[in-house]
Amino acid sequence: MSENTVTERRERAARRFGAHSVLAFIAVLLVALPFAGLVFLVVSKSAPLALVDHDTADSLHSYAVGHPAFTASMRTISAIVSPLGWWIVLTPVFIWLVFSRRPRLAAFLAITALGSSLLNTLIKWAVDRARPHLADPVAVAAGRSFPSGHTQAATVGFGILVLIFLPVISRPARAWVIAAAGLAVALVAFSRIALGVHYLSDVVGALVIGTAWLLAMTTAFSAWRRDLNRLSVPQDPELEPANPD
């Protein structure tokens, strides 16, 4: 292959990478804009938002106080799918990817998970929203309230697992796997409100920012794979991140 041909291919790859970067930016922006609006409402202590948040919290809290079995199930969900629980789940997957010579997938997992955790911490520090104060609480949690760490961790964690393993799942089963992951995230989000440790807007904000972050990382790593091909080891076509396009 001539040097000119190689140069032309690299230039075309660079142009495609630039196009993918623009599309990724637009996609993330479309998801992140609602989050920015929600942050503004939270910080400005919007009365309509506060009314919805407090009404939802009070209603679910009243039900939780009167139904111990329901409360126990919500505690169990929150305990299993906690931010700490996700490190227990994702760490073995990361180690397996490293030892099975899939460094890009390992990097995708680590950067996406660690970045999401750091992003959640920074937003909580910036917004500085107190958690709900309820009479006779059924659960307690430390730290700030917005956005929900459990919900964001579940959104990103389940998303990582789906994107990594979806290519090796049979096509008829893929829709069920995605639906199951979505249902699991919804249950985690619901459990945090039901336990009275988060407002509705806390979990909505976590869902939005978690989705935006996952979308950004997936698109970036997919562009890296398809356009720059920087890996030095043979690729395994049986286990590649699902294409976000």
PyRosetta script that sets phi, psi and omega in degrees:
from pyrosetta import init, pose_from_sequence

init()
pose = pose_from_sequence("MSENTVTERRERAARRFGAHSVLAFIAVLLVALPFAGLVFLVVSKSAPLALVDHDTADSLHSYAVGHPAFTASMRTISAIVSPLGWWIVLTPVFIWLVFSRRPRLAAFLAITALGSSLLNTLIKWAVDRARPHLADPVAVAAGRSFPSGHTQAATVGFGILVLIFLPVISRPARAWVIAAAGLAVALVAFSRIALGVHYLSDVVGALVIGTAWLLAMTTAFSAWRRDLNRLSVPQDPELEPANPD")
pose.set_psi(1, 130.2)
pose.set_omega(1, -176.4)
pose.set_phi(2, -73.0)
pose.set_psi(2, 160.3)
pose.set_omega(2, 179.9)
pose.set_phi(3, -64.2)
pose.set_psi(3, -36.7)
pose.set_omega(3, 179.3)
pose.set_phi(4, -63.6)
pose.set_psi(4, -40.1)
pose.set_omega(4, 179.3)
pose.set_phi(5, -64.3)
pose.set_psi(5, -42.9)
pose.set_omega(5, 178.4)
pose.set_phi(6, -62.1)
pose.set_psi(6, -43.6)
pose.set_omega(6, -179.9)
pose.set_phi(7, -62.8)
pose.set_psi(7, -42.4)
pose.set_omega(7, 179.4)
pose.set_phi(8, -63.1)
pose.set_psi(8, -41.6)
pose.set_omega(8, 179.6)
pose.set_phi(9, -64.9)
pose.set_psi(9, -39.7)
pose.set_omega(9, 178.8)
pose.set_phi(10, -65.3)
pose.set_psi(10, -39.0)
pose.set_omega(10, 178.6)
pose.set_phi(11, -65.7)
pose.set_psi(11, -42.3)
pose.set_omega(11, 177.9)
pose.set_phi(12, -63.7)
pose.set_psi(12, -39.2)
pose.set_omega(12, 178.5)
pose.set_phi(13, -63.9)
pose.set_psi(13, -40.2)
pose.set_omega(13, 179.4)
pose.set_phi(14, -65.0)
pose.set_psi(14, -40.1)
pose.set_omega(14, 178.2)
pose.set_phi(15, -65.1)
pose.set_psi(15, -42.5)
pose.set_omega(15, 178.8)
pose.set_phi(16, -64.6)
pose.set_psi(16, -38.8)
pose.set_omega(16, 178.0)
pose.set_phi(17, -61.3)
pose.set_psi(17, -41.5)
pose.set_omega(17, 177.8)
pose.set_phi(18, -63.4)
pose.set_psi(18, -40.5)
pose.set_omega(18, 178.6)
pose.set_phi(19, -64.5)
pose.set_psi(19, -42.8)
pose.set_omega(19, 178.1)
pose.set_phi(20, -63.8)
pose.set_psi(20, -37.4)
pose.set_omega(20, 179.9)
pose.set_phi(21, -63.7)
pose.set_psi(21, -40.9)
pose.set_omega(21, 178.7)
pose.set_phi(22, -64.4)
pose.set_psi(22, -44.7)
pose.set_omega(22, 179.4)
pose.set_phi(23, -63.6)
pose.set_psi(23, -39.6)
pose.set_omega(23, 178.2)
pose.set_phi(24, -62.9)
pose.set_psi(24, -42.9)
pose.set_omega(24, 179.2)
pose.set_phi(25, -61.0)
pose.set_psi(25, -44.1)
pose.set_omega(25, -179.9)
pose.set_phi(26, -63.4)
pose.set_psi(26, -44.1)
pose.set_omega(26, -179.0)
pose.set_phi(27, -62.7)
pose.set_psi(27, -45.5)
pose.set_omega(27, 179.7)
pose.set_phi(28, -65.4)
pose.set_psi(28, -39.2)
pose.set_omega(28, 179.6)
pose.set_phi(29, -61.5)
pose.set_psi(29, -42.0)
pose.set_omega(29, -179.5)
pose.set_phi(30, -64.0)
pose.set_psi(30, -31.3)
pose.set_omega(30, 177.6)
pose.set_phi(31, -82.1)
pose.set_psi(31, -37.2)
pose.set_omega(31, -174.2)
pose.set_phi(32, -76.6)
pose.set_psi(32, -26.1)
pose.set_omega(32, -179.5)
pose.set_phi(33, -58.8)
pose.set_psi(33, -46.0)
pose.set_omega(33, 176.2)
pose.set_phi(34, -59.7)
pose.set_psi(34, -34.7)
pose.set_omega(34, 178.2)
pose.set_phi(35, -64.7)
pose.set_psi(35, -42.4)
pose.set_omega(35, 178.5)
pose.set_phi(36, -61.1)
pose.set_psi(36, -41.0)
pose.set_omega(36, 177.2)
pose.set_phi(37, -63.6)
pose.set_psi(37, -40.0)
pose.set_omega(37, 179.0)
pose.set_phi(38, -65.9)
pose.set_psi(38, -41.1)
pose.set_omega(38, 177.5)
pose.set_phi(39, -60.2)
pose.set_psi(39, -42.0)
pose.set_omega(39, 178.9)
pose.set_phi(40, -60.0)
pose.set_psi(40, -43.8)
pose.set_omega(40, 179.9)
pose.set_phi(41, -64.3)
pose.set_psi(41, -38.9)
pose.set_omega(41, -179.8)
pose.set_phi(42, -67.8)
pose.set_psi(42, -48.4)
pose.set_omega(42, -177.1)
pose.set_phi(43, -66.0)
pose.set_psi(43, -37.3)
pose.set_omega(43, -179.6)
pose.set_phi(44, -81.7)
pose.set_psi(44, 0.7)
pose.set_omega(44, 179.1)
pose.set_phi(45, 55.1)
pose.set_psi(45, 51.8)
pose.set_omega(45, 179.9)
pose.set_phi(46, -55.6)
pose.set_psi(46, 128.5)
pose.set_omega(46, -178.6)
pose.set_phi(47, -63.4)
pose.set_psi(47, -46.5)
pose.set_omega(47, 178.3)
pose.set_phi(48, -60.1)
pose.set_psi(48, -41.5)
pose.set_omega(48, 178.8)
pose.set_phi(49, -65.7)
pose.set_psi(49, -42.8)
pose.set_omega(49, 178.7)
pose.set_phi(50, -61.3)
pose.set_psi(50, -38.1)
pose.set_omega(50, 179.3)
pose.set_phi(51, -63.4)
pose.set_psi(51, -46.3)
pose.set_omega(51, 178.8)
pose.set_phi(52, -64.1)
pose.set_psi(52, -44.9)
pose.set_omega(52, -178.8)
pose.set_phi(53, -60.4)
pose.set_psi(53, -48.4)
pose.set_omega(53, -175.7)
pose.set_phi(54, -71.9)
pose.set_psi(54, -38.2)
pose.set_omega(54, 177.2)
pose.set_phi(55, -62.8)
pose.set_psi(55, -43.4)
pose.set_omega(55, 178.5)
pose.set_phi(56, -64.1)
pose.set_psi(56, -45.7)
pose.set_omega(56, -179.3)
pose.set_phi(57, -62.5)
pose.set_psi(57, -44.6)
pose.set_omega(57, -178.8)
pose.set_phi(58, -65.4)
pose.set_psi(58, -41.3)
pose.set_omega(58, -178.7)
pose.set_phi(59, -64.9)
pose.set_psi(59, -47.7)
pose.set_omega(59, -179.3)
pose.set_phi(60, -69.3)
pose.set_psi(60, -34.3)
pose.set_omega(60, 178.5)
pose.set_phi(61, -65.1)
pose.set_psi(61, -41.8)
pose.set_omega(61, 178.3)
pose.set_phi(62, -60.5)
pose.set_psi(62, -40.4)
pose.set_omega(62, 179.1)
pose.set_phi(63, -68.4)
pose.set_psi(63, -41.8)
pose.set_omega(63, -178.9)
pose.set_phi(64, -63.3)
pose.set_psi(64, -40.1)
pose.set_omega(64, -180.0)
pose.set_phi(65, -63.1)
pose.set_psi(65, -37.1)
pose.set_omega(65, -177.3)
pose.set_phi(66, -88.3)
pose.set_psi(66, -3.2)
pose.set_omega(66, -177.5)
pose.set_phi(67, -134.7)
pose.set_psi(67, 85.8)
pose.set_omega(67, -177.3)
pose.set_phi(68, -59.0)
pose.set_psi(68, -35.9)
pose.set_omega(68, -179.3)
pose.set_phi(69, -65.5)
pose.set_psi(69, -40.6)
pose.set_omega(69, 177.2)
pose.set_phi(70, -62.4)
pose.set_psi(70, -45.1)
pose.set_omega(70, -179.7)
pose.set_phi(71, -62.6)
pose.set_psi(71, -41.2)
pose.set_omega(71, 179.2)
pose.set_phi(72, -62.6)
pose.set_psi(72, -39.8)
pose.set_omega(72, 179.5)
pose.set_phi(73, -66.9)
pose.set_psi(73, -37.7)
pose.set_omega(73, 177.6)
pose.set_phi(74, -66.4)
pose.set_psi(74, -38.6)
pose.set_omega(74, 177.0)
pose.set_phi(75, -63.6)
pose.set_psi(75, -40.7)
pose.set_omega(75, -179.4)
pose.set_phi(76, -62.8)
pose.set_psi(76, -44.9)
pose.set_omega(76, 178.9)
pose.set_phi(77, -61.0)
pose.set_psi(77, -46.3)
pose.set_omega(77, -178.9)
pose.set_phi(78, -64.0)
pose.set_psi(78, -36.0)
pose.set_omega(78, -178.5)
pose.set_phi(79, -71.9)
pose.set_psi(79, -39.8)
pose.set_omega(79, -177.3)
pose.set_phi(80, -71.6)
pose.set_psi(80, -47.5)
pose.set_omega(80, -175.7)
pose.set_phi(81, -102.2)
pose.set_psi(81, 58.2)
pose.set_omega(81, 178.0)
pose.set_phi(82, -97.0)
pose.set_psi(82, 166.3)
pose.set_omega(82, 175.3)
pose.set_phi(83, -54.6)
pose.set_psi(83, -39.9)
pose.set_omega(83, 176.8)
pose.set_phi(84, -65.1)
pose.set_psi(84, -40.9)
pose.set_omega(84, 178.1)
pose.set_phi(85, -59.2)
pose.set_psi(85, -34.3)
pose.set_omega(85, 179.9)
pose.set_phi(86, -69.1)
pose.set_psi(86, -33.6)
pose.set_omega(86, 175.7)
pose.set_phi(87, -65.6)
pose.set_psi(87, -36.4)
pose.set_omega(87, 178.3)
pose.set_phi(88, -65.9)
pose.set_psi(88, -35.0)
pose.set_omega(88, 179.9)
pose.set_phi(89, -77.5)
pose.set_psi(89, -46.6)
pose.set_omega(89, -171.2)
pose.set_phi(90, -79.5)
pose.set_psi(90, -27.3)
pose.set_omega(90, -179.2)
pose.set_phi(91, -61.1)
pose.set_psi(91, -48.5)
pose.set_omega(91, 176.5)
pose.set_phi(92, -61.3)
pose.set_psi(92, -35.5)
pose.set_omega(92, 178.0)
pose.set_phi(93, -64.2)
pose.set_psi(93, -42.7)
pose.set_omega(93, 178.0)
pose.set_phi(94, -60.6)
pose.set_psi(94, -46.4)
pose.set_omega(94, -179.7)
pose.set_phi(95, -62.1)
pose.set_psi(95, -42.3)
pose.set_omega(95, 179.0)
pose.set_phi(96, -62.4)
pose.set_psi(96, -41.3)
pose.set_omega(96, 178.9)
pose.set_phi(97, -64.2)
pose.set_psi(97, -39.4)
pose.set_omega(97, 178.8)
pose.set_phi(98, -64.5)
pose.set_psi(98, -48.3)
pose.set_omega(98, -176.7)
pose.set_phi(99, -74.1)
pose.set_psi(99, -19.8)
pose.set_omega(99, 176.3)
pose.set_phi(100, -92.8)
pose.set_psi(100, 13.7)
pose.set_omega(100, 174.5)
pose.set_phi(101, 61.8)
pose.set_psi(101, 48.7)
pose.set_omega(101, 173.2)
pose.set_phi(102, -124.8)
pose.set_psi(102, 66.9)
pose.set_omega(102, -172.6)
pose.set_phi(103, -64.3)
pose.set_psi(103, -33.9)
pose.set_omega(103, -178.8)
pose.set_phi(104, -66.9)
pose.set_psi(104, -41.6)
pose.set_omega(104, 178.0)
pose.set_phi(105, -65.6)
pose.set_psi(105, -38.3)
pose.set_omega(105, 176.4)
pose.set_phi(106, -62.6)
pose.set_psi(106, -41.9)
pose.set_omega(106, 178.1)
pose.set_phi(107, -65.1)
pose.set_psi(107, -41.0)
pose.set_omega(107, 177.6)
pose.set_phi(108, -58.3)
pose.set_psi(108, -47.3)
pose.set_omega(108, -179.6)
pose.set_phi(109, -62.1)
pose.set_psi(109, -50.3)
pose.set_omega(109, -174.6)
pose.set_phi(110, -64.9)
pose.set_psi(110, -48.4)
pose.set_omega(110, -177.2)
pose.set_phi(111, -65.9)
pose.set_psi(111, -40.9)
pose.set_omega(111, -179.1)
pose.set_phi(112, -66.7)
pose.set_psi(112, -45.1)
pose.set_omega(112, -178.4)
pose.set_phi(113, -69.3)
pose.set_psi(113, -48.6)
pose.set_omega(113, -178.9)
pose.set_phi(114, -65.9)
pose.set_psi(114, -41.2)
pose.set_omega(114, 179.2)
pose.set_phi(115, -63.0)
pose.set_psi(115, -39.2)
pose.set_omega(115, 178.5)
pose.set_phi(116, -64.1)
pose.set_psi(116, -43.0)
pose.set_omega(116, 179.2)
pose.set_phi(117, -62.2)
pose.set_psi(117, -44.2)
pose.set_omega(117, 178.6)
pose.set_phi(118, -65.1)
pose.set_psi(118, -41.6)
pose.set_omega(118, 179.6)
pose.set_phi(119, -61.7)
pose.set_psi(119, -42.4)
pose.set_omega(119, 178.6)
pose.set_phi(120, -61.4)
pose.set_psi(120, -43.5)
pose.set_omega(120, 179.5)
pose.set_phi(121, -62.6)
pose.set_psi(121, -44.2)
pose.set_omega(121, -179.3)
pose.set_phi(122, -64.3)
pose.set_psi(122, -42.0)
pose.set_omega(122, -179.8)
pose.set_phi(123, -66.9)
pose.set_psi(123, -41.3)
pose.set_omega(123, 177.8)
pose.set_phi(124, -60.2)
pose.set_psi(124, -41.6)
pose.set_omega(124, 179.3)
pose.set_phi(125, -65.3)
pose.set_psi(125, -40.4)
pose.set_omega(125, -176.8)
pose.set_phi(126, -71.5)
pose.set_psi(126, -43.1)
pose.set_omega(126, -177.2)
pose.set_phi(127, -78.0)
pose.set_psi(127, -39.2)
pose.set_omega(127, 175.4)
pose.set_phi(128, 54.5)
pose.set_psi(128, 53.8)
pose.set_omega(128, -179.9)
pose.set_phi(129, -97.0)
pose.set_psi(129, 133.1)
pose.set_omega(129, 178.4)
pose.set_phi(130, -74.9)
pose.set_psi(130, 152.5)
pose.set_omega(130, 177.4)
pose.set_phi(131, -74.3)
pose.set_psi(131, 164.4)
pose.set_omega(131, 178.8)
pose.set_phi(132, -59.7)
pose.set_psi(132, 143.8)
pose.set_omega(132, 174.7)
pose.set_phi(133, -111.0)
pose.set_psi(133, 109.9)
pose.set_omega(133, -175.8)
pose.set_phi(134, -122.7)
pose.set_psi(134, 144.9)
pose.set_omega(134, 175.2)
pose.set_phi(135, -71.3)
pose.set_psi(135, 138.2)
pose.set_omega(135, 179.0)
pose.set_phi(136, 55.4)
pose.set_psi(136, 58.6)
pose.set_omega(136, -177.6)
pose.set_phi(137, -64.6)
pose.set_psi(137, 146.6)
pose.set_omega(137, 178.9)
pose.set_phi(138, -96.0)
pose.set_psi(138, -9.0)
pose.set_omega(138, 178.1)
pose.set_phi(139, -158.5)
pose.set_psi(139, 156.8)
pose.set_omega(139, 177.5)
pose.set_phi(140, -130.9)
pose.set_psi(140, 154.1)
pose.set_omega(140, 178.5)
pose.set_phi(141, -149.0)
pose.set_psi(141, 145.1)
pose.set_omega(141, -179.9)
pose.set_phi(142, -90.7)
pose.set_psi(142, 166.3)
pose.set_omega(142, 175.1)
pose.set_phi(143, 87.1)
pose.set_psi(143, -174.3)
pose.set_omega(143, -177.7)
pose.set_phi(144, -87.0)
pose.set_psi(144, 172.0)
pose.set_omega(144, -166.8)
pose.set_phi(145, -101.0)
pose.set_psi(145, -34.9)
pose.set_omega(145, -171.3)
pose.set_phi(146, -112.8)
pose.set_psi(146, 126.7)
pose.set_omega(146, -5.6)
pose.set_phi(147, -89.6)
pose.set_psi(147, 167.3)
pose.set_omega(147, -178.4)
pose.set_phi(148, -64.1)
pose.set_psi(148, 121.5)
pose.set_omega(148, 178.8)
pose.set_phi(149, -67.7)
pose.set_psi(149, -40.5)
pose.set_omega(149, 177.9)
pose.set_phi(150, -59.3)
pose.set_psi(150, -46.5)
pose.set_omega(150, -176.3)
pose.set_phi(151, -67.8)
pose.set_psi(151, -42.9)
pose.set_omega(151, 179.0)
pose.set_phi(152, -65.9)
pose.set_psi(152, -41.1)
pose.set_omega(152, 178.7)
pose.set_phi(153, -62.7)
pose.set_psi(153, -39.9)
pose.set_omega(153, 178.8)
pose.set_phi(154, -68.0)
pose.set_psi(154, -42.2)
pose.set_omega(154, 178.9)
pose.set_phi(155, -58.8)
pose.set_psi(155, -49.0)
pose.set_omega(155, -177.8)
pose.set_phi(156, -74.4)
pose.set_psi(156, -40.9)
pose.set_omega(156, -177.4)
pose.set_phi(157, -63.9)
pose.set_psi(157, -51.2)
pose.set_omega(157, 177.9)
pose.set_phi(158, -64.2)
pose.set_psi(158, -36.2)
pose.set_omega(158, 177.9)
pose.set_phi(159, -61.9)
pose.set_psi(159, -43.3)
pose.set_omega(159, 178.3)
pose.set_phi(160, -59.6)
pose.set_psi(160, -48.2)
pose.set_omega(160, -178.1)
pose.set_phi(161, -63.5)
pose.set_psi(161, -41.6)
pose.set_omega(161, 179.3)
pose.set_phi(162, -63.8)
pose.set_psi(162, -46.1)
pose.set_omega(162, -177.1)
pose.set_phi(163, -65.6)
pose.set_psi(163, -34.4)
pose.set_omega(163, -179.3)
pose.set_phi(164, -75.4)
pose.set_psi(164, -43.6)
pose.set_omega(164, -171.2)
pose.set_phi(165, -99.8)
pose.set_psi(165, -9.8)
pose.set_omega(165, -178.3)
pose.set_phi(166, -58.5)
pose.set_psi(166, -38.4)
pose.set_omega(166, -179.1)
pose.set_phi(167, -61.0)
pose.set_psi(167, -22.6)
pose.set_omega(167, -179.4)
pose.set_phi(168, -98.2)
pose.set_psi(168, 3.4)
pose.set_omega(168, 176.9)
pose.set_phi(169, -94.7)
pose.set_psi(169, 139.5)
pose.set_omega(169, -178.7)
pose.set_phi(170, -59.4)
pose.set_psi(170, 145.9)
pose.set_omega(170, -176.6)
pose.set_phi(171, -56.3)
pose.set_psi(171, -43.3)
pose.set_omega(171, 179.5)
pose.set_phi(172, -61.5)
pose.set_psi(172, -27.0)
pose.set_omega(172, -177.2)
pose.set_phi(173, -89.1)
pose.set_psi(173, -13.3)
pose.set_omega(173, -174.0)
pose.set_phi(174, -62.5)
pose.set_psi(174, -42.7)
pose.set_omega(174, -179.8)
pose.set_phi(175, -61.5)
pose.set_psi(175, -37.2)
pose.set_omega(175, 179.2)
pose.set_phi(176, -68.7)
pose.set_psi(176, -38.1)
pose.set_omega(176, 179.2)
pose.set_phi(177, -65.5)
pose.set_psi(177, -45.4)
pose.set_omega(177, 179.2)
pose.set_phi(178, -63.4)
pose.set_psi(178, -42.0)
pose.set_omega(178, 179.3)
pose.set_phi(179, -64.2)
pose.set_psi(179, -40.7)
pose.set_omega(179, 179.2)
pose.set_phi(180, -64.1)
pose.set_psi(180, -40.9)
pose.set_omega(180, 178.0)
pose.set_phi(181, -64.3)
pose.set_psi(181, -42.5)
pose.set_omega(181, 177.8)
pose.set_phi(182, -62.2)
pose.set_psi(182, -41.0)
pose.set_omega(182, 178.5)
pose.set_phi(183, -64.8)
pose.set_psi(183, -40.3)
pose.set_omega(183, 179.2)
pose.set_phi(184, -62.3)
pose.set_psi(184, -43.4)
pose.set_omega(184, 178.0)
pose.set_phi(185, -62.2)
pose.set_psi(185, -42.7)
pose.set_omega(185, 179.4)
pose.set_phi(186, -62.1)
pose.set_psi(186, -39.4)
pose.set_omega(186, 179.1)
pose.set_phi(187, -65.6)
pose.set_psi(187, -40.7)
pose.set_omega(187, 177.6)
pose.set_phi(188, -62.4)
pose.set_psi(188, -46.5)
pose.set_omega(188, 179.7)
pose.set_phi(189, -60.2)
pose.set_psi(189, -45.5)
pose.set_omega(189, -179.3)
pose.set_phi(190, -63.1)
pose.set_psi(190, -39.5)
pose.set_omega(190, -177.6)
pose.set_phi(191, -63.0)
pose.set_psi(191, -34.1)
pose.set_omega(191, -178.6)
pose.set_phi(192, -69.5)
pose.set_psi(192, -34.9)
pose.set_omega(192, 176.1)
pose.set_phi(193, -74.3)
pose.set_psi(193, -42.7)
pose.set_omega(193, -177.6)
pose.set_phi(194, -61.6)
pose.set_psi(194, -33.0)
pose.set_omega(194, 179.2)
pose.set_phi(195, -81.5)
pose.set_psi(195, -5.9)
pose.set_omega(195, 176.5)
pose.set_phi(196, 76.3)
pose.set_psi(196, 20.9)
pose.set_omega(196, -179.8)
pose.set_phi(197, -104.2)
pose.set_psi(197, -4.0)
pose.set_omega(197, 177.1)
pose.set_phi(198, -147.0)
pose.set_psi(198, 153.1)
pose.set_omega(198, 171.4)
pose.set_phi(199, -86.2)
pose.set_psi(199, 165.5)
pose.set_omega(199, 176.8)
pose.set_phi(200, -57.8)
pose.set_psi(200, -43.5)
pose.set_omega(200, -178.5)
pose.set_phi(201, -66.4)
pose.set_psi(201, -25.1)
pose.set_omega(201, 176.6)
pose.set_phi(202, -63.8)
pose.set_psi(202, -45.1)
pose.set_omega(202, -177.0)
pose.set_phi(203, -76.8)
pose.set_psi(203, -33.7)
pose.set_omega(203, 176.1)
pose.set_phi(204, -63.4)
pose.set_psi(204, -44.9)
pose.set_omega(204, 177.5)
pose.set_phi(205, -60.0)
pose.set_psi(205, -40.4)
pose.set_omega(205, 178.8)
pose.set_phi(206, -66.1)
pose.set_psi(206, -39.4)
pose.set_omega(206, 177.5)
pose.set_phi(207, -62.2)
pose.set_psi(207, -43.4)
pose.set_omega(207, -177.2)
pose.set_phi(208, -69.2)
pose.set_psi(208, -49.5)
pose.set_omega(208, -177.2)
pose.set_phi(209, -70.3)
pose.set_psi(209, -33.8)
pose.set_omega(209, 176.2)
pose.set_phi(210, -64.3)
pose.set_psi(210, -41.8)
pose.set_omega(210, 178.0)
pose.set_phi(211, -65.4)
pose.set_psi(211, -42.4)
pose.set_omega(211, 179.4)
pose.set_phi(212, -62.2)
pose.set_psi(212, -44.3)
pose.set_omega(212, -180.0)
pose.set_phi(213, -65.1)
pose.set_psi(213, -44.1)
pose.set_omega(213, 179.3)
pose.set_phi(214, -62.6)
pose.set_psi(214, -41.8)
pose.set_omega(214, 178.8)
pose.set_phi(215, -63.1)
pose.set_psi(215, -43.4)
pose.set_omega(215, -179.7)
pose.set_phi(216, -63.0)
pose.set_psi(216, -46.3)
pose.set_omega(216, -178.6)
pose.set_phi(217, -67.8)
pose.set_psi(217, -40.1)
pose.set_omega(217, -179.8)
pose.set_phi(218, -64.4)
pose.set_psi(218, -44.8)
pose.set_omega(218, -180.0)
pose.set_phi(219, -65.3)
pose.set_psi(219, -40.6)
pose.set_omega(219, -179.9)
pose.set_phi(220, -63.2)
pose.set_psi(220, -45.2)
pose.set_omega(220, -178.1)
pose.set_phi(221, -73.0)
pose.set_psi(221, -32.1)
pose.set_omega(221, 176.4)
pose.set_phi(222, -67.5)
pose.set_psi(222, -40.1)
pose.set_omega(222, 176.8)
pose.set_phi(223, -63.8)
pose.set_psi(223, -39.4)
pose.set_omega(223, 177.1)
pose.set_phi(224, -59.6)
pose.set_psi(224, -46.3)
pose.set_omega(224, -178.1)
pose.set_phi(225, -64.9)
pose.set_psi(225, -47.1)
pose.set_omega(225, -169.9)
pose.set_phi(226, -82.4)
pose.set_psi(226, -32.2)
pose.set_omega(226, -170.6)
pose.set_phi(227, -103.3)
pose.set_psi(227, -36.1)
pose.set_omega(227, -175.7)
pose.set_phi(228, -103.4)
pose.set_psi(228, -29.4)
pose.set_omega(228, 176.1)
pose.set_phi(229, 49.4)
pose.set_psi(229, 58.2)
pose.set_omega(229, -174.6)
pose.set_phi(230, -88.3)
pose.set_psi(230, -5.7)
pose.set_omega(230, -176.9)
pose.set_phi(231, -70.5)
pose.set_psi(231, 145.2)
pose.set_omega(231, -179.0)
pose.set_phi(232, -101.2)
pose.set_psi(232, 3.1)
pose.set_omega(232, 179.5)
pose.set_phi(233, -115.9)
pose.set_psi(233, 155.5)
pose.set_omega(233, 178.9)
pose.set_phi(234, -61.0)
pose.set_psi(234, 143.4)
pose.set_omega(234, -178.6)
pose.set_phi(235, -86.3)
pose.set_psi(235, 146.5)
pose.set_omega(235, 177.6)
pose.set_phi(236, -101.1)
pose.set_psi(236, 106.1)
pose.set_omega(236, -176.6)
pose.set_phi(237, -67.8)
pose.set_psi(237, -11.8)
pose.set_omega(237, -178.5)
pose.set_phi(238, -84.7)
pose.set_psi(238, -10.7)
pose.set_omega(238, -177.9)
pose.set_phi(239, -146.5)
pose.set_psi(239, 83.3)
pose.set_omega(239, 178.7)
pose.set_phi(240, -127.1)
pose.set_psi(240, 151.4)
pose.set_omega(240, 178.2)
pose.set_phi(241, -58.2)
pose.set_psi(241, 138.6)
pose.set_omega(241, 178.7)
pose.set_phi(242, -60.8)
pose.set_psi(242, 142.5)
pose.set_omega(242, -179.0)
pose.set_phi(243, -71.3)
pose.set_psi(243, 123.3)
pose.set_omega(243, -178.8)
pose.set_phi(244, -75.7)
pose.set_psi(244, -13.1)
pose.set_omega(244, -175.8)
pose.set_phi(245, -75.2)
pose.dump_pdb("model.pdb")
